[in-house]
Amino acid sequence: MGRIIFNIDVMLAKRKMRVTTLSEKVGITMANISILKNGKAKAVRVSTLAKLCEVLECQPGDLLEYDPTPTEDES
């Protein structure tokens, strides 16, 4: 099975926004944003995804990408 990649860095760069600003506006901790960015999240609330899209002025597909490469623990 592959994995879902959060392209938060790409959207932050496009919006010229800092991670700390995103954290404050979305209402999630820097640690949780880091978990999303590093692909370590096991789940994400739809409400969190919606807030990310609202703040970054994007669609979910702008943030999410599917990588079909098997993860290390599946090899």
PDB file of N, CA, C and O in Angstrom, chain B, residues numbered from 101:
ATOM      1  N   MET B 101       0.848  -1.177   0.000  1.00  0.00           N
ATOM      2  CA  MET B 101       0.000   0.000   0.000  1.00  0.00           C
ATOM      3  C   MET B 101       0.893   1.240   0.000  1.00  0.00           C
ATOM      4  O   MET B 101       1.960   1.245   0.613  1.00  0.00           O
ATOM      5  N   GLY B 102       0.458   2.261  -0.674  1.00  0.00           N
ATOM      6  CA  GLY B 102       1.201   3.518  -0.740  1.00  0.00           C
ATOM      7  C   GLY B 102       0.901   4.402   0.456  1.00  0.00           C
ATOM      8  O   GLY B 102       0.469   3.944   1.513  1.00  0.00           O
ATOM      9  N   ARG B 103       1.147   5.679   0.248  1.00  0.00           N
ATOM     10  CA  ARG B 103       0.917   6.627   1.343  1.00  0.00           C
ATOM     11  C   ARG B 103       0.385   7.939   0.782  1.00  0.00           C
ATOM     12  O   ARG B 103       0.527   8.237  -0.404  1.00  0.00           O
ATOM     13  N   ILE B 104      -0.222   8.704   1.659  1.00  0.00           N
ATOM     14  CA  ILE B 104      -0.721  10.029   1.319  1.00  0.00           C
ATOM     15  C   ILE B 104       0.327  11.051   1.753  1.00  0.00           C
ATOM     16  O   ILE B 104       0.814  11.014   2.883  1.00  0.00           O
ATOM     17  N   ILE B 105       0.662  11.950   0.855  1.00  0.00           N
ATOM     18  CA  ILE B 105       1.632  13.002   1.139  1.00  0.00           C
ATOM     19  C   ILE B 105       0.893  14.325   1.262  1.00  0.00           C
ATOM     20  O   ILE B 105       0.069  14.665   0.413  1.00  0.00           O
ATOM     21  N   PHE B 106       1.192  15.070   2.322  1.00  0.00           N
ATOM     22  CA  PHE B 106       0.647  16.412   2.500  1.00  0.00           C
ATOM     23  C   PHE B 106       1.650  17.411   1.942  1.00  0.00           C
ATOM     24  O   PHE B 106       2.776  17.504   2.430  1.00  0.00           O
ATOM     25  N   ASN B 107       1.249  18.146   0.935  1.00  0.00           N
ATOM     26  CA  ASN B 107       2.117  19.144   0.308  1.00  0.00           C
ATOM     27  C   ASN B 107       1.925  20.514   0.961  1.00  0.00           C
ATOM     28  O   ASN B 107       1.698  21.512   0.278  1.00  0.00           O
ATOM     29  N   ILE B 108       2.019  20.545   2.269  1.00  0.00           N
ATOM     30  CA  ILE B 108       1.823  21.796   3.006  1.00  0.00           C
ATOM     31  C   ILE B 108       2.921  22.793   2.672  1.00  0.00           C
ATOM     32  O   ILE B 108       2.644  23.982   2.514  1.00  0.00           O
ATOM     33  N   ASP B 109       4.166  22.329   2.561  1.00  0.00           N
ATOM     34  CA  ASP B 109       5.278  23.227   2.244  1.00  0.00           C
ATOM     35  C   ASP B 109       5.069  23.939   0.916  1.00  0.00           C
ATOM     36  O   ASP B 109       5.365  25.127   0.787  1.00  0.00           O
ATOM     37  N   VAL B 110       4.559  23.211  -0.066  1.00  0.00           N
ATOM     38  CA  VAL B 110       4.312  23.795  -1.387  1.00  0.00           C
ATOM     39  C   VAL B 110       3.285  24.918  -1.284  1.00  0.00           C
ATOM     40  O   VAL B 110       3.474  25.998  -1.843  1.00  0.00           O
ATOM     41  N   MET B 111       2.197  24.650  -0.564  1.00  0.00           N
ATOM     42  CA  MET B 111       1.140  25.655  -0.443  1.00  0.00           C
ATOM     43  C   MET B 111       1.608  26.837   0.405  1.00  0.00           C
ATOM     44  O   MET B 111       1.245  27.979   0.121  1.00  0.00           O
ATOM     45  N   LEU B 112       2.397  26.583   1.428  1.00  0.00           N
ATOM     46  CA  LEU B 112       2.939  27.675   2.237  1.00  0.00           C
ATOM     47  C   LEU B 112       3.810  28.586   1.377  1.00  0.00           C
ATOM     48  O   LEU B 112       3.731  29.810   1.486  1.00  0.00           O
ATOM     49  N   ALA B 113       4.629  27.999   0.535  1.00  0.00           N
ATOM     50  CA  ALA B 113       5.497  28.785  -0.348  1.00  0.00           C
ATOM     51  C   ALA B 113       4.665  29.605  -1.334  1.00  0.00           C
ATOM     52  O   ALA B 113       4.949  30.779  -1.570  1.00  0.00           O
ATOM     53  N   LYS B 114       3.638  28.980  -1.905  1.00  0.00           N
ATOM     54  CA  LYS B 114       2.784  29.691  -2.860  1.00  0.00           C
ATOM     55  C   LYS B 114       2.066  30.861  -2.203  1.00  0.00           C
ATOM     56  O   LYS B 114       1.845  31.893  -2.837  1.00  0.00           O
ATOM     57  N   ARG B 115       1.704  30.704  -0.946  1.00  0.00           N
ATOM     58  CA  ARG B 115       0.966  31.746  -0.219  1.00  0.00           C
ATOM     59  C   ARG B 115       1.896  32.677   0.557  1.00  0.00           C
ATOM     60  O   ARG B 115       1.445  33.630   1.192  1.00  0.00           O
ATOM     61  N   LYS B 116       3.192  32.394   0.501  1.00  0.00           N
ATOM     62  CA  LYS B 116       4.188  33.187   1.232  1.00  0.00           C
ATOM     63  C   LYS B 116       3.808  33.309   2.704  1.00  0.00           C
ATOM     64  O   LYS B 116       3.796  34.396   3.282  1.00  0.00           O
ATOM     65  N   MET B 117       3.500  32.154   3.286  1.00  0.00           N
ATOM     66  CA  MET B 117       3.052  32.082   4.675  1.00  0.00           C
ATOM     67  C   MET B 117       4.032  31.238   5.479  1.00  0.00           C
ATOM     68  O   MET B 117       4.590  30.266   4.971  1.00  0.00           O
ATOM     69  N   ARG B 118       4.234  31.612   6.722  1.00  0.00           N
ATOM     70  CA  ARG B 118       5.099  30.848   7.623  1.00  0.00           C
ATOM     71  C   ARG B 118       4.296  29.734   8.302  1.00  0.00           C
ATOM     72  O   ARG B 118       3.078  29.826   8.451  1.00  0.00           O
ATOM     73  N   VAL B 119       4.997  28.698   8.701  1.00  0.00           N
ATOM     74  CA  VAL B 119       4.356  27.573   9.397  1.00  0.00           C
ATOM     75  C   VAL B 119       3.703  28.051  10.685  1.00  0.00           C
ATOM     76  O   VAL B 119       2.617  27.590  11.035  1.00  0.00           O
ATOM     77  N   THR B 120       4.349  28.965  11.390  1.00  0.00           N
ATOM     78  CA  THR B 120       3.779  29.453  12.654  1.00  0.00           C
ATOM     79  C   THR B 120       2.457  30.175  12.408  1.00  0.00           C
ATOM     80  O   THR B 120       1.523  30.041  13.198  1.00  0.00           O
ATOM     81  N   THR B 121       2.372  30.927  11.334  1.00  0.00           N
ATOM     82  CA  THR B 121       1.124  31.617  10.991  1.00  0.00           C
ATOM     83  C   THR B 121       0.038  30.601  10.669  1.00  0.00           C
ATOM     84  O   THR B 121      -1.099  30.738  11.121  1.00  0.00           O
ATOM     85  N   LEU B 122       0.386  29.581   9.888  1.00  0.00           N
ATOM     86  CA  LEU B 122      -0.575  28.528   9.553  1.00  0.00           C
ATOM     87  C   LEU B 122      -1.079  27.854  10.813  1.00  0.00           C
ATOM     88  O   LEU B 122      -2.281  27.641  10.968  1.00  0.00           O
ATOM     89  N   SER B 123      -0.171  27.516  11.715  1.00  0.00           N
ATOM     90  CA  SER B 123      -0.527  26.866  12.972  1.00  0.00           C
ATOM     91  C   SER B 123      -1.541  27.698  13.756  1.00  0.00           C
ATOM     92  O   SER B 123      -2.539  27.174  14.251  1.00  0.00           O
ATOM     93  N   GLU B 124      -1.273  28.994  13.861  1.00  0.00           N
ATOM     94  CA  GLU B 124      -2.169  29.879  14.607  1.00  0.00           C
ATOM     95  C   GLU B 124      -3.538  29.989  13.938  1.00  0.00           C
ATOM     96  O   GLU B 124      -4.564  29.924  14.615  1.00  0.00           O
ATOM     97  N   LYS B 125      -3.561  30.155  12.629  1.00  0.00           N
ATOM     98  CA  LYS B 125      -4.827  30.354  11.915  1.00  0.00           C
ATOM     99  C   LYS B 125      -5.681  29.094  11.844  1.00  0.00           C
ATOM    100  O   LYS B 125      -6.910  29.164  11.876  1.00  0.00           O
ATOM    101  N   VAL B 126      -5.019  27.934  11.747  1.00  0.00           N
ATOM    102  CA  VAL B 126      -5.755  26.669  11.678  1.00  0.00           C
ATOM    103  C   VAL B 126      -6.162  26.198  13.067  1.00  0.00           C
ATOM    104  O   VAL B 126      -7.184  25.533  13.240  1.00  0.00           O
ATOM    105  N   GLY B 127      -5.339  26.556  14.059  1.00  0.00           N
ATOM    106  CA  GLY B 127      -5.649  26.147  15.429  1.00  0.00           C
ATOM    107  C   GLY B 127      -5.118  24.773  15.775  1.00  0.00           C
ATOM    108  O   GLY B 127      -5.689  24.073  16.612  1.00  0.00           O
ATOM    109  N   ILE B 128      -4.010  24.377  15.126  1.00  0.00           N
ATOM    110  CA  ILE B 128      -3.356  23.121  15.502  1.00  0.00           C
ATOM    111  C   ILE B 128      -1.901  23.435  15.848  1.00  0.00           C
ATOM    112  O   ILE B 128      -1.347  24.440  15.404  1.00  0.00           O
ATOM    113  N   THR B 129      -1.302  22.571  16.636  1.00  0.00           N
ATOM    114  CA  THR B 129       0.047  22.824  17.124  1.00  0.00           C
ATOM    115  C   THR B 129       1.076  22.675  16.003  1.00  0.00           C
ATOM    116  O   THR B 129       0.827  22.032  14.983  1.00  0.00           O
ATOM    117  N   MET B 130       2.230  23.287  16.225  1.00  0.00           N
ATOM    118  CA  MET B 130       3.344  23.146  15.293  1.00  0.00           C
ATOM    119  C   MET B 130       3.741  21.676  15.182  1.00  0.00           C
ATOM    120  O   MET B 130       4.109  21.206  14.105  1.00  0.00           O
ATOM    121  N   ALA B 131       3.665  20.955  16.296  1.00  0.00           N
ATOM    122  CA  ALA B 131       4.010  19.532  16.297  1.00  0.00           C
ATOM    123  C   ALA B 131       3.088  18.751  15.359  1.00  0.00           C
ATOM    124  O   ALA B 131       3.542  17.877  14.621  1.00  0.00           O
ATOM    125  N   ASN B 132       1.792  19.070  15.392  1.00  0.00           N
ATOM    126  CA  ASN B 132       0.850  18.355  14.529  1.00  0.00           C
ATOM    127  C   ASN B 132       1.038  18.729  13.064  1.00  0.00           C
ATOM    128  O   ASN B 132       0.873  17.877  12.190  1.00  0.00           O
ATOM    129  N   ILE B 133       1.373  19.964  12.780  1.00  0.00           N
ATOM    130  CA  ILE B 133       1.668  20.344  11.402  1.00  0.00           C
ATOM    131  C   ILE B 133       2.906  19.589  10.930  1.00  0.00           C
ATOM    132  O   ILE B 133       2.955  19.116   9.795  1.00  0.00           O
ATOM    133  N   SER B 134       3.894  19.477  11.793  1.00  0.00           N
ATOM    134  CA  SER B 134       5.112  18.739  11.459  1.00  0.00           C
ATOM    135  C   SER B 134       4.798  17.275  11.156  1.00  0.00           C
ATOM    136  O   SER B 134       5.359  16.701  10.224  1.00  0.00           O
ATOM    137  N   ILE B 135       3.918  16.679  11.927  1.00  0.00           N
ATOM    138  CA  ILE B 135       3.506  15.285  11.706  1.00  0.00           C
ATOM    139  C   ILE B 135       2.866  15.139  10.329  1.00  0.00           C
ATOM    140  O   ILE B 135       3.142  14.178   9.611  1.00  0.00           O
ATOM    141  N   LEU B 136       2.008  16.098   9.960  1.00  0.00           N
ATOM    142  CA  LEU B 136       1.387  16.061   8.633  1.00  0.00           C
ATOM    143  C   LEU B 136       2.438  16.221   7.537  1.00  0.00           C
ATOM    144  O   LEU B 136       2.459  15.460   6.570  1.00  0.00           O
ATOM    145  N   LYS B 137       3.305  17.210   7.695  1.00  0.00           N
ATOM    146  CA  LYS B 137       4.322  17.502   6.687  1.00  0.00           C
ATOM    147  C   LYS B 137       5.286  16.337   6.489  1.00  0.00           C
ATOM    148  O   LYS B 137       5.736  16.089   5.371  1.00  0.00           O
ATOM    149  N   ASN B 138       5.602  15.627   7.556  1.00  0.00           N
ATOM    150  CA  ASN B 138       6.578  14.543   7.484  1.00  0.00           C
ATOM    151  C   ASN B 138       5.966  13.188   7.152  1.00  0.00           C
ATOM    152  O   ASN B 138       6.671  12.179   7.123  1.00  0.00           O
ATOM    153  N   GLY B 139       4.669  13.158   6.902  1.00  0.00           N
ATOM    154  CA  GLY B 139       4.016  11.917   6.506  1.00  0.00           C
ATOM    155  C   GLY B 139       3.849  10.917   7.624  1.00  0.00           C
ATOM    156  O   GLY B 139       3.704   9.722   7.368  1.00  0.00           O
ATOM    157  N   LYS B 140       3.867  11.383   8.863  1.00  0.00           N
ATOM    158  CA  LYS B 140       3.749  10.481  10.016  1.00  0.00           C
ATOM    159  C   LYS B 140       2.320  10.377  10.546  1.00  0.00           C
ATOM    160  O   LYS B 140       2.056   9.587  11.452  1.00  0.00           O
ATOM    161  N   ALA B 141       1.401  11.160   9.994  1.00  0.00           N
ATOM    162  CA  ALA B 141       0.020  11.158  10.480  1.00  0.00           C
ATOM    163  C   ALA B 141      -0.680   9.856  10.086  1.00  0.00           C
ATOM    164  O   ALA B 141      -0.553   9.389   8.954  1.00  0.00           O
ATOM    165  N   LYS B 142      -1.402   9.292  11.016  1.00  0.00           N
ATOM    166  CA  LYS B 142      -2.194   8.093  10.745  1.00  0.00           C
ATOM    167  C   LYS B 142      -3.603   8.460  10.291  1.00  0.00           C
ATOM    168  O   LYS B 142      -4.284   7.672   9.635  1.00  0.00           O
ATOM    169  N   ALA B 143      -4.028   9.676  10.653  1.00  0.00           N
ATOM    170  CA  ALA B 143      -5.370  10.146  10.297  1.00  0.00           C
ATOM    171  C   ALA B 143      -5.385  11.667  10.367  1.00  0.00           C
ATOM    172  O   ALA B 143      -4.538  12.283  11.013  1.00  0.00           O
ATOM    173  N   VAL B 144      -6.354  12.255   9.697  1.00  0.00           N
ATOM    174  CA  VAL B 144      -6.557  13.701   9.783  1.00  0.00           C
ATOM    175  C   VAL B 144      -8.065  13.945   9.780  1.00  0.00           C
ATOM    176  O   VAL B 144      -8.801  13.332   9.007  1.00  0.00           O
ATOM    177  N   ARG B 145      -8.503  14.825  10.634  1.00  0.00           N
ATOM    178  CA  ARG B 145      -9.928  15.151  10.689  1.00  0.00           C
ATOM    179  C   ARG B 145     -10.318  15.941   9.445  1.00  0.00           C
ATOM    180  O   ARG B 145      -9.553  16.768   8.949  1.00  0.00           O
ATOM    181  N   VAL B 146     -11.503  15.672   8.961  1.00  0.00           N
ATOM    182  CA  VAL B 146     -12.006  16.411   7.803  1.00  0.00           C
ATOM    183  C   VAL B 146     -12.109  17.889   8.153  1.00  0.00           C
ATOM    184  O   VAL B 146     -11.867  18.742   7.299  1.00  0.00           O
ATOM    185  N   SER B 147     -12.460  18.203   9.381  1.00  0.00           N
ATOM    186  CA  SER B 147     -12.557  19.607   9.791  1.00  0.00           C
ATOM    187  C   SER B 147     -11.179  20.285   9.758  1.00  0.00           C
ATOM    188  O   SER B 147     -11.078  21.467   9.429  1.00  0.00           O
ATOM    189  N   THR B 148     -10.125  19.541  10.098  1.00  0.00           N
ATOM    190  CA  THR B 148      -8.770  20.096  10.025  1.00  0.00           C
ATOM    191  C   THR B 148      -8.373  20.321   8.571  1.00  0.00           C
ATOM    192  O   THR B 148      -7.794  21.356   8.240  1.00  0.00           O
ATOM    193  N   LEU B 149      -8.678  19.367   7.706  1.00  0.00           N
ATOM    194  CA  LEU B 149      -8.389  19.516   6.286  1.00  0.00           C
ATOM    195  C   LEU B 149      -9.147  20.713   5.713  1.00  0.00           C
ATOM    196  O   LEU B 149      -8.600  21.482   4.923  1.00  0.00           O
ATOM    197  N   ALA B 150     -10.401  20.864   6.114  1.00  0.00           N
ATOM    198  CA  ALA B 150     -11.202  22.004   5.649  1.00  0.00           C
ATOM    199  C   ALA B 150     -10.600  23.324   6.106  1.00  0.00           C
ATOM    200  O   ALA B 150     -10.557  24.282   5.334  1.00  0.00           O
ATOM    201  N   LYS B 151     -10.135  23.389   7.344  1.00  0.00           N
ATOM    202  CA  LYS B 151      -9.537  24.616   7.866  1.00  0.00           C
ATOM    203  C   LYS B 151      -8.216  24.917   7.152  1.00  0.00           C
ATOM    204  O   LYS B 151      -7.929  26.075   6.847  1.00  0.00           O
ATOM    205  N   LEU B 152      -7.413  23.885   6.883  1.00  0.00           N
ATOM    206  CA  LEU B 152      -6.182  24.076   6.118  1.00  0.00           C
ATOM    207  C   LEU B 152      -6.498  24.668   4.748  1.00  0.00           C
ATOM    208  O   LEU B 152      -5.829  25.596   4.293  1.00  0.00           O
ATOM    209  N   CYS B 153      -7.522  24.124   4.096  1.00  0.00           N
ATOM    210  CA  CYS B 153      -7.918  24.621   2.776  1.00  0.00           C
ATOM    211  C   CYS B 153      -8.424  26.064   2.850  1.00  0.00           C
ATOM    212  O   CYS B 153      -8.137  26.877   1.971  1.00  0.00           O
ATOM    213  N   GLU B 154      -9.168  26.370   3.896  1.00  0.00           N
ATOM    214  CA  GLU B 154      -9.684  27.736   4.076  1.00  0.00           C
ATOM    215  C   GLU B 154      -8.527  28.723   4.235  1.00  0.00           C
ATOM    216  O   GLU B 154      -8.476  29.746   3.552  1.00  0.00           O
ATOM    217  N   VAL B 155      -7.609  28.411   5.134  1.00  0.00           N
ATOM    218  CA  VAL B 155      -6.500  29.314   5.433  1.00  0.00           C
ATOM    219  C   VAL B 155      -5.549  29.439   4.238  1.00  0.00           C
ATOM    220  O   VAL B 155      -5.068  30.531   3.939  1.00  0.00           O
ATOM    221  N   LEU B 156      -5.282  28.322   3.559  1.00  0.00           N
ATOM    222  CA  LEU B 156      -4.352  28.332   2.429  1.00  0.00           C
ATOM    223  C   LEU B 156      -5.033  28.654   1.094  1.00  0.00           C
ATOM    224  O   LEU B 156      -4.385  28.711   0.049  1.00  0.00           O
ATOM    225  N   GLU B 157      -6.353  28.863   1.154  1.00  0.00           N
ATOM    226  CA  GLU B 157      -7.133  29.194  -0.046  1.00  0.00           C
ATOM    227  C   GLU B 157      -6.851  28.197  -1.172  1.00  0.00           C
ATOM    228  O   GLU B 157      -6.411  28.560  -2.263  1.00  0.00           O
ATOM    229  N   CYS B 158      -7.124  26.922  -0.863  1.00  0.00           N
ATOM    230  CA  CYS B 158      -6.863  25.871  -1.840  1.00  0.00           C
ATOM    231  C   CYS B 158      -7.924  24.771  -1.726  1.00  0.00           C
ATOM    232  O   CYS B 158      -8.819  24.834  -0.883  1.00  0.00           O
ATOM    233  N   GLN B 159      -7.804  23.796  -2.566  1.00  0.00           N
ATOM    234  CA  GLN B 159      -8.676  22.622  -2.550  1.00  0.00           C
ATOM    235  C   GLN B 159      -7.917  21.466  -1.898  1.00  0.00           C
ATOM    236  O   GLN B 159      -6.687  21.478  -1.875  1.00  0.00           O
ATOM    237  N   PRO B 160      -8.638  20.454  -1.360  1.00  0.00           N
ATOM    238  CA  PRO B 160      -7.951  19.312  -0.748  1.00  0.00           C
ATOM    239  C   PRO B 160      -6.927  18.664  -1.691  1.00  0.00           C
ATOM    240  O   PRO B 160      -5.859  18.237  -1.252  1.00  0.00           O
ATOM    241  N   GLY B 161      -7.252  18.597  -2.966  1.00  0.00           N
ATOM    242  CA  GLY B 161      -6.336  18.008  -3.938  1.00  0.00           C
ATOM    243  C   GLY B 161      -5.037  18.789  -4.107  1.00  0.00           C
ATOM    244  O   GLY B 161      -4.040  18.243  -4.581  1.00  0.00           O
ATOM    245  N   ASP B 162      -5.044  20.067  -3.721  1.00  0.00           N
ATOM    246  CA  ASP B 162      -3.816  20.857  -3.761  1.00  0.00           C
ATOM    247  C   ASP B 162      -2.865  20.453  -2.638  1.00  0.00           C
ATOM    248  O   ASP B 162      -1.650  20.614  -2.753  1.00  0.00           O
ATOM    249  N   LEU B 163      -3.427  19.930  -1.560  1.00  0.00           N
ATOM    250  CA  LEU B 163      -2.640  19.550  -0.389  1.00  0.00           C
ATOM    251  C   LEU B 163      -2.247  18.080  -0.377  1.00  0.00           C
ATOM    252  O   LEU B 163      -1.194  17.720   0.149  1.00  0.00           O
ATOM    253  N   LEU B 164      -3.087  17.234  -0.953  1.00  0.00           N
ATOM    254  CA  LEU B 164      -2.899  15.791  -0.841  1.00  0.00           C
ATOM    255  C   LEU B 164      -2.385  15.174  -2.133  1.00  0.00           C
ATOM    256  O   LEU B 164      -2.783  15.558  -3.233  1.00  0.00           O
ATOM    257  N   GLU B 165      -1.495  14.212  -1.971  1.00  0.00           N
ATOM    258  CA  GLU B 165      -0.944  13.484  -3.111  1.00  0.00           C
ATOM    259  C   GLU B 165      -0.806  12.025  -2.693  1.00  0.00           C
ATOM    260  O   GLU B 165      -0.414  11.734  -1.563  1.00  0.00           O
ATOM    261  N   TYR B 166      -1.126  11.110  -3.599  1.00  0.00           N
ATOM    262  CA  TYR B 166      -0.984   9.683  -3.311  1.00  0.00           C
ATOM    263  C   TYR B 166       0.304   9.163  -3.927  1.00  0.00           C
ATOM    264  O   TYR B 166       0.537   9.324  -5.125  1.00  0.00           O
ATOM    265  N   ASP B 167       1.139   8.539  -3.105  1.00  0.00           N
ATOM    266  CA  ASP B 167       2.376   7.918  -3.556  1.00  0.00           C
ATOM    267  C   ASP B 167       2.186   6.404  -3.468  1.00  0.00           C
ATOM    268  O   ASP B 167       2.081   5.864  -2.366  1.00  0.00           O
ATOM    269  N   PRO B 168       2.139   5.709  -4.611  1.00  0.00           N
ATOM    270  CA  PRO B 168       1.866   4.270  -4.593  1.00  0.00           C
ATOM    271  C   PRO B 168       3.044   3.393  -4.135  1.00  0.00           C
ATOM    272  O   PRO B 168       2.891   2.181  -3.985  1.00  0.00           O
ATOM    273  N   THR B 169       4.211   3.999  -3.916  1.00  0.00           N
ATOM    274  CA  THR B 169       5.386   3.245  -3.470  1.00  0.00           C
ATOM    275  C   THR B 169       5.120   2.636  -2.094  1.00  0.00           C
ATOM    276  O   THR B 169       4.698   3.343  -1.179  1.00  0.00           O
ATOM    277  N   PRO B 170       5.363   1.326  -1.935  1.00  0.00           N
ATOM    278  CA  PRO B 170       5.146   0.712  -0.619  1.00  0.00           C
ATOM    279  C   PRO B 170       6.007   1.386   0.457  1.00  0.00           C
ATOM    280  O   PRO B 170       7.147   1.774   0.204  1.00  0.00           O
ATOM    281  N   THR B 171       5.446   1.516   1.645  1.00  0.00           N
ATOM    282  CA  THR B 171       6.197   2.104   2.748  1.00  0.00           C
ATOM    283  C   THR B 171       7.216   1.096   3.260  1.00  0.00           C
ATOM    284  O   THR B 171       7.127  -0.091   2.948  1.00  0.00           O
ATOM    285  N   GLU B 172       8.191   1.567   4.050  1.00  0.00           N
ATOM    286  CA  GLU B 172       9.273   0.701   4.539  1.00  0.00           C
ATOM    287  C   GLU B 172       8.767  -0.500   5.327  1.00  0.00           C
ATOM    288  O   GLU B 172       9.296  -1.604   5.189  1.00  0.00           O
ATOM    289  N   ASP B 173       7.739  -0.287   6.158  1.00  0.00           N
ATOM    290  CA  ASP B 173       7.247  -1.396   6.989  1.00  0.00           C
ATOM    291  C   ASP B 173       6.462  -2.422   6.185  1.00  0.00           C
ATOM    292  O   ASP B 173       6.103  -3.471   6.719  1.00  0.00           O
ATOM    293  N   GLU B 174       6.190  -2.147   4.922  1.00  0.00           N
ATOM    294  CA  GLU B 174       5.466  -3.085   4.073  1.00  0.00           C
ATOM    295  C   GLU B 174       6.403  -3.866   3.148  1.00  0.00           C
ATOM    296  O   GLU B 174       5.992  -4.846   2.527  1.00  0.00           O
ATOM    297  N   SER B 175       7.642  -3.436   3.062  1.00  0.00           N
ATOM    298  CA  SER B 175       8.601  -4.073   2.143  1.00  0.00           C
ATOM    299  C   SER B 175       8.999  -5.442   2.616  1.00  0.00           C
ATOM    300  O   SER B 175       9.797  -6.113   1.961  1.00  0.00           O
TER     301      SER B 175
END
